[in-house]
Amino acid sequence: MNVVIQKFNGLWHLIVGSCQIRTPFLETQDRELVVTYARRVYPGAKIFQRD
């Protein structure tokens, strides 16, 4: 499974397939927090970042 992390409208979002899921993290927060969150929610997924 692939999970893409993207900044959008001031928040970090996870994109899984065709679904865009808002995270509770502001875009000013560190990306590592979002990666840790994504790994906890989707264990074993490949994490990518899109600008």
Sine and cosine of phi, psi and omega as CSV:
sin_phi,cos_phi,sin_psi,cos_psi,sin_omega,cos_omega
0.00,0.00,0.66,-0.75,0.03,-1.00
-0.95,-0.33,0.71,-0.70,0.07,-1.00
-0.84,-0.54,0.79,-0.61,0.01,-1.00
-0.95,-0.31,0.73,-0.68,0.05,-1.00
-0.98,-0.19,0.74,-0.67,-0.03,-1.00
-0.57,-0.82,0.60,-0.80,0.13,-0.99
-1.00,0.08,0.74,-0.67,-0.03,-1.00
-0.42,-0.91,0.81,-0.59,0.02,-1.00
0.81,0.59,0.62,0.79,0.08,-1.00
0.99,0.11,-0.01,1.00,0.02,-1.00
-0.80,-0.60,0.36,-0.93,0.16,-0.99
-0.99,0.13,0.64,-0.77,0.05,-1.00
-0.81,-0.58,0.50,-0.86,0.15,-0.99
-0.96,-0.26,0.74,-0.67,0.06,-1.00
-0.93,-0.37,0.91,-0.41,-0.02,-1.00
-0.87,-0.49,0.95,-0.32,-0.08,-1.00
0.89,0.45,-0.86,-0.51,0.02,-1.00
-0.98,-0.19,0.09,1.00,-0.02,-1.00
-0.99,-0.14,0.70,-0.72,0.08,-1.00
-0.94,-0.35,0.88,-0.48,-0.10,-1.00
-0.92,-0.38,0.83,-0.55,0.01,-1.00
-0.97,0.23,0.69,-0.72,0.07,-1.00
-0.98,-0.19,0.26,-0.97,0.02,-1.00
-0.99,0.13,0.29,0.96,-0.08,-1.00
-0.95,-0.30,0.72,-0.69,0.08,-1.00
-0.96,0.27,0.42,-0.91,-0.03,-1.00
-0.92,0.38,-0.27,0.96,0.05,-1.00
-0.98,0.17,-0.22,0.98,0.03,-1.00
-0.98,0.18,0.33,-0.94,-0.08,-1.00
-0.91,0.42,0.65,-0.76,0.01,-1.00
-0.88,0.47,-0.51,0.86,-0.02,-1.00
-0.88,0.47,-0.54,0.84,0.09,-1.00
-0.88,0.48,-0.66,0.75,-0.02,-1.00
-0.94,0.34,-0.64,0.77,0.03,-1.00
-0.89,0.45,-0.69,0.72,0.03,-1.00
-0.88,0.48,-0.69,0.73,0.03,-1.00
-0.88,0.48,-0.72,0.70,-0.01,-1.00
-0.90,0.43,-0.63,0.78,0.02,-1.00
-0.92,0.38,-0.54,0.84,0.03,-1.00
-0.95,0.32,-0.65,0.76,-0.03,-1.00
-0.97,0.24,-0.64,0.77,-0.02,-1.00
-0.84,-0.54,0.98,0.22,-0.02,-1.00
-0.90,0.44,0.67,-0.75,0.03,-1.00
1.00,0.10,-0.01,1.00,-0.02,-1.00
-0.99,0.16,0.46,-0.89,0.10,-0.99
-1.00,0.03,0.78,-0.63,-0.08,-1.00
-0.98,-0.22,0.78,-0.63,0.04,-1.00
-0.81,-0.59,0.43,-0.90,0.08,-1.00
-0.89,-0.45,0.71,-0.70,0.04,-1.00
-0.88,-0.47,0.72,-0.70,0.02,-1.00
-1.00,-0.09,0.00,0.00,0.00,0.00
